[in-house]
Amino acid sequence: MMDLQFIGPAILGKDSSIQYLAKLDGKDLLCCFSYEVLEDVDTGAIGGEAISLFNRHQLKLLSIAEQKILNGLAHDGQIHIYSNDLPTD
């Protein structure tokens, strides 16, 4: 069983992505959310500040990150979340 904890806080990256720190089995894991996934998770939003988009949908975004981590998709202490990681309705 993996020990996964999301620690945060959300930090704005140079490319308007969001970086969010997690701990996986006691080791740092950086979760990187692309700006596109931040826009696409909120279909009503056009543009907007990355931090506020992340904060508005934090639970959903962290849930997507958690699923990718549990599926073994974290590499070199990082996991990247993109628009194509969003569930399709």
GIDAKA-V55931 format. One record per residue. N is the residue number from 1. PHI is phi in whole degrees, -180 to 180 (* if undefined). Layout:
n->N phi->PHI
n->N phi->PHI
//
This chain:
n->1 phi->*
n->2 phi->-80
n->3 phi->-103
n->4 phi->-118
n->5 phi->-133
n->6 phi->-91
n->7 phi->-105
n->8 phi->74
n->9 phi->-81
n->10 phi->-73
n->11 phi->-122
n->12 phi->-76
n->13 phi->-84
n->14 phi->-62
n->15 phi->-99
n->16 phi->66
n->17 phi->-80
n->18 phi->-116
n->19 phi->-111
n->20 phi->-137
n->21 phi->-81
n->22 phi->-131
n->23 phi->-120
n->24 phi->-119
n->25 phi->51
n->26 phi->83
n->27 phi->-107
n->28 phi->-63
n->29 phi->-137
n->30 phi->-94
n->31 phi->-96
n->32 phi->-112
n->33 phi->-106
n->34 phi->-66
n->35 phi->-62
n->36 phi->-63
n->37 phi->-67
n->38 phi->-66
n->39 phi->-70
n->40 phi->-75
n->41 phi->-71
n->42 phi->-119
n->43 phi->-64
n->44 phi->-84
n->45 phi->-87
n->46 phi->-120
n->47 phi->70
n->48 phi->109
n->49 phi->-75
n->50 phi->-58
n->51 phi->-62
n->52 phi->-69
n->53 phi->-63
n->54 phi->-63
n->55 phi->-60
n->56 phi->-67
n->57 phi->-123
n->58 phi->-56
n->59 phi->-62
n->60 phi->-65
n->61 phi->-66
n->62 phi->-68
n->63 phi->-65
n->64 phi->-65
n->65 phi->-62
n->66 phi->-60
n->67 phi->-63
n->68 phi->-64
n->69 phi->-65
n->70 phi->-64
n->71 phi->-83
n->72 phi->78
n->73 phi->-96
n->74 phi->-85
n->75 phi->-137
n->76 phi->52
n->77 phi->75
n->78 phi->-140
n->79 phi->-138
n->80 phi->-115
n->81 phi->-117
n->82 phi->-121
n->83 phi->-56
n->84 phi->-72
n->85 phi->-86
n->86 phi->-68
n->87 phi->-67
n->88 phi->-94
n->89 phi->-89
//
